Amino acid sequence: MKWVGNTYVIPQWKTLRRETCNIPNLLRNLYFSTPPVRLWRSGRKVVGIGMESWQRAQRILRQNVGEEHYDAWIKPLRLGSLVAGRAVIHVPSKFYRDWVSRNYLELLQASLREGDGPDPEIVFEIDGGKQHELFAARQADQPAPARKRAPRSRARRGNLVERYTFDSFVVGPSNQFAHAAALAVASKPGELYNPLFIYGSVGIGKTHLVNAIGHRVLEKNPMAKIAYLSSESFVNDLITSLRQDKMADFKTRFRKVDLLILDDAQFLAGRERTQEEFFHTFNSLHESHKQIVLTSDKFPKDIPDLEERLRNRFEWGLTADIQAPEIETRVAIVQAKAIQAGLKLPNDVGDFVAESVGDNVREIEGAITRLGAMASLTDQTINLAFAREVLSRQTRRAVTPTSIAEIQDAVASHFRLSVSEICSKRRTQHIALARQIAMYLAREIIGTSYPAIGDAFGGRDHSTVIHACDKIRKGIHRDTGLSQTVQTLDQAVRRPATN
């Protein structure tokens, strides 16, 4: 878009005469337009981007900081305006302003960046108060020392999580092998282990490690092209490209990178078109000696509905697992997260958090965040009594073994059936679904063998149980209603141990 003679041309919108162009009104109207319209003159942006950019930024932030941190710190933020590289964001209080600027400013800037443009200037405005400008994660009254910044690839902006580096990763026996493998791949991408497949349960460091690989690659080669995304994003990009007839662009985007990082590869399962496209993308990158890094919550052979040709390729390189951290590593993680948050935790508080919160590193980080927030808001010193009170609802309680009979009772009650109906030979849809969910929970929660589950449900064959478990396992990834039902029942049948 540009001035052509005396006319300002805006593609697919309208044209304005130079003589009659009322710039203030034009900018105001275009800012609130749908879809958003961008005006450029002499290569300089002169108008805001609109709410679409803020919604996109929120999606990026949610993906990078996790649901708990997003709800606590990002969701309360409101966009005031986004004009000419300057974003005004409303915050509830000075505390929010300080916390967000200290922990999320760079990620916030990256998520609001447009294409290859510069980082936007972030201005926080306290509701009912004055504006506070922030530059490069420092408050305006703190001059930043001049430093030379290396050029960064587009992929670093808005995708890789800035704080997830090798320096901030706590190494212990549970993750030592995966850490060493990640370091090796980062030092010689495309040469040693290709692909690198890291698997383990939720929240124990997989995402941190693969982000660290990306950062290290960029340190060695600032112009490296990196694609870091979740399987869900890959699927969504594919669907959009198919709908808009832009598959050529899609293929170019993912087959011309130096490093492809795909999080949660298990969600490719069951999607034939997506698996086919990723298969060809994988082959293209591998043949070009470009590095591929994958994460999953399961070993490749345990991912249901994954095509055999993809399963084989996932196992071509090196497969490394991450286990839940043992107590010593959890203590180190707690102290490291506290330092990152600017908190000084007494040793007994660190031990309490490590022992009580759980194995999930994200939950540990959430506990540290909550402690810091409550201490700041109430102006109290963090000690053991304070930590026990603040984290009373977040601390872990042991779960006693659950019997199949208890699972059957819970499921029968939820579906308003009797246990005898669930164990009967009846195959009506309502009863069959309840039976399959109960079998799935018995397998997932208490690990009962397939034959034993079959015996407890009217003497069914173990192959019937396997089919039921597989059907529910696949269904919870596709059906939100089913997923919520299974989650509700899972929580209902687990109970805290009594002392």
NUBA-259803 format. One record per residue (C-alpha): x, z, y; residue number from 0. Coordinates in pm, whole numbers, plus 50000, padded with zeros to 5 digits. Example, Ala and Ser with C-alpha at 12.3 -4.5 7.8 and 13.67 -1.06 7.14 Angstrom:
SITE      x      z      y    k
SITE  51230  50780  49550    0
SITE  51367  50714  49894    1
end
This chain:
SITE      x      z      y    k
SITE  50000  50000  50000    0
SITE  50138  49904  50341    1
SITE  50066  49761  50685    2
SITE  50000  49392  50659    3
SITE  49987  49260  51011    4
SITE  49749  49498  51183    5
SITE  49573  49610  50865    6
SITE  49654  49916  50649    7
SITE  49598  49802  50290    8
SITE  49480  50054  50032    9
SITE  49450  49890  49685   10
SITE  49111  49925  49517   11
SITE  48977  50120  49816   12
SITE  48939  49957  50157   13
SITE  49134  49835  50460   14
SITE  49152  49984  50806   15
SITE  49225  49813  51135   16
SITE  49531  49946  51312   17
SITE  49347  49966  51642   18
SITE  49064  50179  51501   19
SITE  49255  50388  51246   20
SITE  49174  50754  51313   21
SITE  49455  50911  51109   22
SITE  49336  51278  51113   23
SITE  48987  51186  50996   24
SITE  49125  50936  50747   25
SITE  49352  51194  50589   26
SITE  49074  51450  50574   27
SITE  48837  51207  50403   28
SITE  49094  51075  50161   29
SITE  49212  51425  50063   30
SITE  48867  51508  49933   31
SITE  48810  51163  49780   32
SITE  48756  51096  49410   33
SITE  48966  50957  49262   34
SITE  49254  51085  49476   35
SITE  49407  50827  49710   36
SITE  49771  50822  49816   37
SITE  49887  50667  50143   38
SITE  50248  50564  50193   39
SITE  50430  50434  50497   40
SITE  50803  50356  50512   41
SITE  50841  50522  50174   42
SITE  50708  50855  50303   43
SITE  50396  51023  50173   44
SITE  50154  51107  50453   45
SITE  49847  51237  50272   46
SITE  49753  51497  50014   47
SITE  49698  51415  49651   48
SITE  49375  51602  49584   49
SITE  49253  51845  49320   50
SITE  49350  51621  49028   51
SITE  49716  51711  49084   52
SITE  49635  52082  49088   53
SITE  49436  52053  48766   54
SITE  49724  51865  48604   55
SITE  49965  52134  48727   56
SITE  49746  52404  48576   57
SITE  49752  52228  48238   58
SITE  50132  52207  48250   59
SITE  50163  52571  48350   60
SITE  49923  52687  48078   61
SITE  50128  52500  47816   62
SITE  50460  52641  47938   63
SITE  50380  53005  48012   64
SITE  50120  53074  47739   65
SITE  49758  53182  47761   66
SITE  49822  53550  47838   67
SITE  50064  53488  48125   68
SITE  49852  53201  48252   69
SITE  49541  53420  48271   70
SITE  49735  53705  48433   71
SITE  49940  53518  48694   72
SITE  49841  53151  48732   73
SITE  49464  53153  48697   74
SITE  49412  53373  49009   75
SITE  49601  53121  49224   76
SITE  49399  52876  49435   77
SITE  49517  52553  49592   78
SITE  49459  52546  49966   79
SITE  49606  52206  50039   80
SITE  49860  51960  49902   81
SITE  49979  51728  50175   82
SITE  50304  51537  50237   83
SITE  50509  51729  49985   84
SITE  50383  52070  50101   85
SITE  50149  52280  49886   86
SITE  49962  52578  50029   87
SITE  49859  52814  49749   88
SITE  49639  53120  49798   89
SITE  49739  53440  49615   90
SITE  49539  53764  49584   91
SITE  49813  53998  49709   92
SITE  50175  54038  49815   93
SITE  50255  54157  49465   94
SITE  50123  53833  49317   95
SITE  50322  53633  49570   96
SITE  50646  53814  49485   97
SITE  50593  53796  49108   98
SITE  50498  53429  49098   99
SITE  50782  53330  49333  100
SITE  51034  53522  49123  101
SITE  50919  53403  48781  102
SITE  50727  53076  48815  103
SITE  50825  52906  49140  104
SITE  51048  52637  48988  105
SITE  50794  52562  48717  106
SITE  50519  52551  48980  107
SITE  50720  52306  49190  108
SITE  50794  52090  48886  109
SITE  50429  52079  48781  110
SITE  50324  51963  49129  111
SITE  50597  51701  49165  112
SITE  50479  51342  49193  113
SITE  50677  51094  48983  114
SITE  51041  51086  49085  115
SITE  50976  51245  49423  116
SITE  51142  51563  49551  117
SITE  51030  51917  49472  118
SITE  50730  52002  49688  119
SITE  50761  52284  49938  120
SITE  50551  52580  49822  121
SITE  50375  52797  50080  122
SITE  50198  53107  49952  123
SITE  49912  53237  50162  124
SITE  49787  53586  50090  125
SITE  49409  53595  50104  126
SITE  49328  53745  50440  127
SITE  49692  53737  50546  128
SITE  49955  53505  50686  129
SITE  50153  53232  50514  130
SITE  50483  53301  50342  131
SITE  50709  53004  50287  132
SITE  50940  52998  49987  133
SITE  51235  52770  49933  134
SITE  51420  52731  49601  135
SITE  51290  53061  49458  136
SITE  51412  53259  49764  137
SITE  51205  53401  50046  138
SITE  51244  53225  50380  139
SITE  51442  53509  50532  140
SITE  51708  53489  50259  141
SITE  51936  53190  50319  142
SITE  52029  53005  50003  143
SITE  52396  52920  49956  144
SITE  52466  52550  49959  145
SITE  52525  52405  49616  146
SITE  52553  52059  49476  147
SITE  52271  51968  49244  148
SITE  52331  51724  48966  149
SITE  52076  51447  48931  150
SITE  51808  51533  48681  151
SITE  51616  51311  48450  152
SITE  51243  51277  48495  153
SITE  51177  51457  48168  154
SITE  51328  51781  48295  155
SITE  51072  51793  48570  156
SITE  50751  51957  48465  157
SITE  50817  51943  48090  158
SITE  51105  52163  47981  159
SITE  51055  52532  48049  160
SITE  51332  52633  48289  161
SITE  51387  52982  48150  162
SITE  51409  52874  47786  163
SITE  51784  52824  47751  164
SITE  52047  52920  47494  165
SITE  52173  53190  47731  166
SITE  51835  53366  47730  167
SITE  51778  53331  47354  168
SITE  51838  53653  47158  169
SITE  52013  53577  46829  170
SITE  51959  53790  46519  171
SITE  51957  53755  46141  172
SITE  51602  53614  46149  173
SITE  51694  53314  46365  174
SITE  52071  53279  46335  175
SITE  52066  52966  46121  176
SITE  51810  52786  46338  177
SITE  52006  52883  46650  178
SITE  52329  52743  46505  179
SITE  52154  52421  46404  180
SITE  52005  52383  46753  181
SITE  52347  52432  46913  182
SITE  52498  52170  46685  183
SITE  52226  51917  46767  184
SITE  52259  51984  47141  185
SITE  52633  51928  47128  186
SITE  52611  51596  46944  187
SITE  52256  51460  46968  188
SITE  52178  51184  46721  189
SITE  52493  51244  46516  190
SITE  52468  51560  46306  191
SITE  52116  51655  46202  192
SITE  51852  51397  46272  193
SITE  51577  51499  46271  194
SITE  51607  51873  46321  195
SITE  51288  52034  46187  196
SITE  51236  52399  46289  197
SITE  50946  52585  46133  198
SITE  50808  52937  46146  199
SITE  50502  53135  46253  200
SITE  50365  53150  46606  201
SITE  50557  53316  46887  202
SITE  50897  53379  46728  203
SITE  51118  53138  46922  204
SITE  51069  52778  46806  205
SITE  50963  52651  47147  206
SITE  51244  52843  47315  207
SITE  51506  52683  47092  208
SITE  51389  52325  47134  209
SITE  51370  52368  47511  210
SITE  51724  52505  47501  211
SITE  51835  52189  47322  212
SITE  51684  51980  47600  213
SITE  51854  52181  47874  214
SITE  52193  52164  47702  215
SITE  52164  51788  47654  216
SITE  52085  51752  48025  217
SITE  52384  51968  48118  218
SITE  52609  51730  47929  219
SITE  52430  51417  48047  220
SITE  52208  51472  48354  221
SITE  52069  51120  48325  222
SITE  51951  51161  47965  223
SITE  51594  51053  47902  224
SITE  51403  51331  47730  225
SITE  51045  51341  47610  226
SITE  50924  51693  47533  227
SITE  50558  51728  47444  228
SITE  50316  51880  47200  229
SITE  50150  51687  46920  230
SITE  49823  51726  47109  231
SITE  49974  51555  47414  232
SITE  50107  51276  47194  233
SITE  49760  51225  47046  234
SITE  49595  51230  47389  235
SITE  49849  50982  47530  236
SITE  49788  50753  47235  237
SITE  49410  50768  47275  238
SITE  49436  50698  47648  239
SITE  49672  50406  47590  240
SITE  49440  50256  47329  241
SITE  49138  50295  47554  242
SITE  49314  50140  47855  243
SITE  49488  49870  47650  244
SITE  49834  50000  47747  245
SITE  49995  50038  47406  246
SITE  50300  49841  47517  247
SITE  50369  50103  47784  248
SITE  50309  50382  47535  249
SITE  50559  50241  47288  250
SITE  50819  50183  47558  251
SITE  50778  50535  47693  252
SITE  50853  50705  47362  253
SITE  51093  50459  47202  254
SITE  51339  50439  47490  255
SITE  51426  50808  47512  256
SITE  51754  50973  47415  257
SITE  51586  51287  47283  258
SITE  51231  51328  47153  259
SITE  51105  51685  47110  260
SITE  50765  51721  46945  261
SITE  50612  52069  46929  262
SITE  50357  52166  46660  263
SITE  50407  51860  46441  264
SITE  50152  51997  46193  265
SITE  49873  51877  46423  266
SITE  49960  51516  46342  267
SITE  49806  51578  46001  268
SITE  49481  51402  45926  269
SITE  49515  51153  46213  270
SITE  49590  50819  46050  271
SITE  49637  50611  46366  272
SITE  49854  50875  46530  273
SITE  50070  50917  46220  274
SITE  50120  50542  46198  275
SITE  50235  50521  46561  276
SITE  50462  50822  46529  277
SITE  50609  50676  46208  278
SITE  50717  50362  46395  279
SITE  50840  50567  46692  280
SITE  51044  50783  46457  281
SITE  51199  50483  46286  282
SITE  51286  50315  46614  283
SITE  51460  50624  46751  284
SITE  51637  50708  46426  285
SITE  51772  50357  46387  286
SITE  51902  50374  46745  287
SITE  52074  50708  46670  288
SITE  51853  50892  46917  289
SITE  51787  51259  46844  290
SITE  51449  51379  46714  291
SITE  51355  51749  46713  292
SITE  51033  51878  46559  293
SITE  50867  52218  46531  294
SITE  50589  52329  46301  295
SITE  50432  52644  46167  296
SITE  50477  52509  45813  297
SITE  50746  52355  45597  298
SITE  50693  51975  45575  299
SITE  50574  51989  45214  300
SITE  50312  52250  45307  301
SITE  50148  52046  45584  302
SITE  49818  51915  45442  303
SITE  49703  51558  45511  304
SITE  50049  51449  45625  305
SITE  50141  51102  45506  306
SITE  50418  51105  45246  307
SITE  50633  50862  45443  308
SITE  50629  51099  45742  309
SITE  50687  51401  45521  310
SITE  50996  51235  45379  311
SITE  51131  51152  45723  312
SITE  51077  51506  45848  313
SITE  51308  51617  45567  314
SITE  51576  51352  45626  315
SITE  51790  51569  45849  316
SITE  51807  51948  45857  317
SITE  51517  52188  45806  318
SITE  51564  52536  45952  319
SITE  51323  52825  45947  320
SITE  51279  53116  46187  321
SITE  51155  53444  46049  322
SITE  50987  53727  46235  323
SITE  51257  53931  46413  324
SITE  51362  54259  46255  325
SITE  51353  54579  46462  326
SITE  51707  54550  46600  327
SITE  51645  54199  46725  328
SITE  51309  54302  46872  329
SITE  51478  54580  47068  330
SITE  51731  54331  47205  331
SITE  51447  54091  47294  332
SITE  51261  54365  47478  333
SITE  51566  54455  47685  334
SITE  51643  54088  47759  335
SITE  51286  54018  47871  336
SITE  51290  54331  48087  337
SITE  51609  54217  48261  338
SITE  51454  53874  48325  339
SITE  51151  54047  48479  340
SITE  51370  54268  48697  341
SITE  51273  54589  48515  342
SITE  51493  54873  48399  343
SITE  51348  55015  48080  344
SITE  51466  55348  47938  345
SITE  51592  55315  47581  346
SITE  51300  55510  47436  347
SITE  51052  55277  47610  348
SITE  51235  54970  47478  349
SITE  51226  55113  47127  350
SITE  50855  55194  47162  351
SITE  50766  54842  47273  352
SITE  50977  54687  46994  353
SITE  50820  54905  46726  354
SITE  50462  54901  46849  355
SITE  50375  54565  47004  356
SITE  50453  54332  46714  357
SITE  50678  54050  46595  358
SITE  50545  53788  46833  359
SITE  50795  53734  47115  360
SITE  50516  53616  47347  361
SITE  50332  53943  47287  362
SITE  50651  54135  47366  363
SITE  50691  53936  47686  364
SITE  50329  54003  47772  365
SITE  50383  54376  47722  366
SITE  50684  54371  47956  367
SITE  50481  54182  48215  368
SITE  50197  54433  48193  369
SITE  50434  54728  48226  370
SITE  50598  54578  48533  371
SITE  50268  54489  48695  372
SITE  50109  54830  48638  373
SITE  50420  55014  48753  374
SITE  50429  54809  49072  375
SITE  50057  54832  49145  376
SITE  50038  55207  49084  377
SITE  50385  55286  49220  378
SITE  50482  55476  48905  379
SITE  50809  55509  48715  380
SITE  50816  55350  48372  381
SITE  50865  55619  48108  382
SITE  50748  55665  47752  383
SITE  50420  55835  47843  384
SITE  50341  55564  48097  385
SITE  50422  55290  47842  386
SITE  50199  55451  47579  387
SITE  49908  55462  47822  388
SITE  49951  55110  47962  389
SITE  50000  54946  47622  390
SITE  49748  55152  47429  391
SITE  49531  54846  47358  392
SITE  49821  54614  47289  393
SITE  50023  54818  47042  394
SITE  50025  54710  46684  395
SITE  49846  54905  46415  396
SITE  49912  54854  46049  397
SITE  49652  54668  45847  398
SITE  49554  54808  45512  399
SITE  49505  54571  45219  400
SITE  49163  54409  45213  401
SITE  48976  54340  44891  402
SITE  48790  54021  44807  403
SITE  48471  54227  44789  404
SITE  48513  54334  45152  405
SITE  48566  53974  45257  406
SITE  48256  53867  45067  407
SITE  48051  54142  45235  408
SITE  48170  54043  45584  409
SITE  48105  53672  45531  410
SITE  47766  53732  45370  411
SITE  47662  53954  45662  412
SITE  47777  53697  45919  413
SITE  47582  53415  45751  414
SITE  47284  53641  45669  415
SITE  47326  53587  45298  416
SITE  47374  53814  45000  417
SITE  47703  53834  44811  418
SITE  47520  53715  44500  419
SITE  47417  53397  44686  420
SITE  47776  53328  44791  421
SITE  47894  53372  44431  422
SITE  47605  53171  44285  423
SITE  47609  52809  44170  424
SITE  47391  52701  44463  425
SITE  47543  52423  44676  426
SITE  47326  52409  44985  427
SITE  47533  52337  45293  428
SITE  47491  52682  45449  429
SITE  47587  52870  45132  430
SITE  47871  52631  45045  431
SITE  48030  52674  45389  432
SITE  48011  53054  45367  433
SITE  48164  53043  45017  434
SITE  48449  52818  45129  435
SITE  48529  53037  45431  436
SITE  48531  53348  45211  437
SITE  48768  53180  44964  438
SITE  48994  53070  45250  439
SITE  49010  53421  45399  440
SITE  49083  53575  45062  441
SITE  49378  53339  45024  442
SITE  49507  53369  45382  443
SITE  49465  53743  45441  444
SITE  49552  53904  45110  445
SITE  49725  53615  44934  446
SITE  49512  53634  44621  447
SITE  49594  53367  44362  448
SITE  49362  53070  44329  449
SITE  49251  53162  43974  450
SITE  49174  53521  44080  451
SITE  48968  53397  44375  452
SITE  48781  53161  44144  453
SITE  48699  53450  43908  454
SITE  48568  53660  44199  455
SITE  48334  53378  44305  456
SITE  48139  53328  43987  457
SITE  48416  53209  43757  458
SITE  48501  52888  43944  459
SITE  48799  52672  43853  460
SITE  49116  52715  44060  461
SITE  49098  52349  44172  462
SITE  48762  52426  44338  463
SITE  48926  52710  44531  464
SITE  49216  52488  44640  465
SITE  48968  52227  44765  466
SITE  48773  52493  44959  467
SITE  49086  52637  45123  468
SITE  49217  52293  45219  469
SITE  48882  52191  45365  470
SITE  48862  52500  45589  471
SITE  49229  52475  45685  472
SITE  49180  52119  45806  473
SITE  48844  52189  45963  474
SITE  48963  52466  46195  475
SITE  49196  52217  46366  476
SITE  48914  51972  46433  477
SITE  48598  52181  46472  478
SITE  48601  52438  46753  479
SITE  48288  52607  46623  480
SITE  48431  52648  46274  481
SITE  48759  52775  46418  482
SITE  48579  53044  46619  483
SITE  48372  53148  46316  484
SITE  48680  53185  46096  485
SITE  48867  53375  46368  486
SITE  48576  53614  46417  487
SITE  48551  53684  46045  488
SITE  48929  53720  46014  489
SITE  48925  53994  46278  490
SITE  48623  54158  46120  491
SITE  48778  54201  45776  492
SITE  49111  54333  45905  493
SITE  49102  54700  45991  494
SITE  49360  54940  46130  495
SITE  49511  55189  45891  496
SITE  49398  55549  45926  497
SITE  49652  55830  45942  498
end
